[in-house]
Amino acid sequence: MSPSEFVYNGRGTRVVFGCGSRSHIERELHTLQVRRALVLCSHEQRTLGVSVADQLGVLAAGVFDRAAMHVPVELVTEVRTVATSLDADCLIAVGGGSAIGLAKGLALETGLPILAVPTTYAGSEMTPIFGLTESGLKRTGTDLRVLPKTVVYDPDLTLTLPVSMSVTSGINAIAHAAEGLYSRDANPLTSLMAEEGIAALARSLPNIVAQPNDASARADALYGAWLCGAVLGSVGMALHHKLCHTLGGSFNLPHAPTHTIVLPHALAYNAGAVPDAMKRIARALGNDSAAQGLYELARTNGAPVALKEIGMREDQLDQAADIACNNAYWNPRPLERGAIRALLQRAFDGSAPIDGL
């Protein structure tokens, strides 16, 4: 089908991709014309964060190693004080969505430029989307101030990403592309990127499970994650992302596993409304069904498929359905509280998805 009308908004992020590309971080800081970069990472990534700071020498202002899931606003306040005291004029986010999210929270307040060095497949580094959690509720928004100026993709830094996290992080990335294919502002370019990104991750994740040190598979997965993240940064999302923000922000569930579990059921919910998008997702997965293909990709590669496996309680499902149906947002199928509650029940139990339910 030929395109008729569409709007495409290009983003201005510079991407440096390749094995060993972390060696170019200093060059990229000079390109940004900054002089003191604060390295942000989680405690688990402290060793890498310190290594990056040591690599930069006088260009590094210090290391803040307490990035946390869902970006508590109190943490943003704390790191802002640290950045001010160290006279930092740039942020280097090293790690996954927690580190990049913390950098975005600070950039939103200060305008400091971000250089991202992703070590997972989350895709946040390619988007102007931020998320902050306060008083048990996660607030998301879009602001170009939080879009990283430069992203350094080094597949070597993903070689030590545990297999279980690799699978859930990769399916989290697929979620961005899948919803991008039926976004109301989808366009030919982002749809091409979405299908290619899904295919790259679908073929690379089983290879990573079989051989975690497969450098080619790691590079292919990071390539797919870049494409999926670029889709997320260019078009709007729908029910799946709303559900995952609800479950993560209000019930403190881990981000990537939540996406992994919910995605097949969200696709099944929307399947009848967007058949062409579902065909493209299924084709990229090499399956007859988009929803079933995602469920099998997770299950056969050892990822969790039930919310009860990751800390959700069954008595929280009604509240989750209520929150997810509050504040109207676009979705290709109208929001139906009963059907969404049923979706959450299937996700809680780990049942296979059924299109149209």
Secondary structure, DSSP 4 states (H G I P E B T S, - for coil): ----S--------EEEESTTGGGGHHHHHHHHT-S-EEEE--GGGHHHHHHHHHHHGGGEEEEE----TT-BHHHHHHHHHHHHHTT--EEEEEESHHHHHHHHHHHHHH---EEEEESSS--GGG-SEEEEEETTEEEEEE-GGGS-SEEEE-GGGGTTS-HHHHHHHHHHHHHHHHHHHT-TT--HHHHHHHHHHHHHHHHHHHHHHH-TT-HHHHHHHHHHHHHHHHHHHHS---HHHHHHHHHHHHH---HHHHHHHHHHHHHHHHGGG-HHHHHHHHHHHTSS-HHHHHHHHHHHTT----GGGGT--GGGHHHHHHHHHSS----SS---HHHHHHHHHHHHHTPPP-TT-
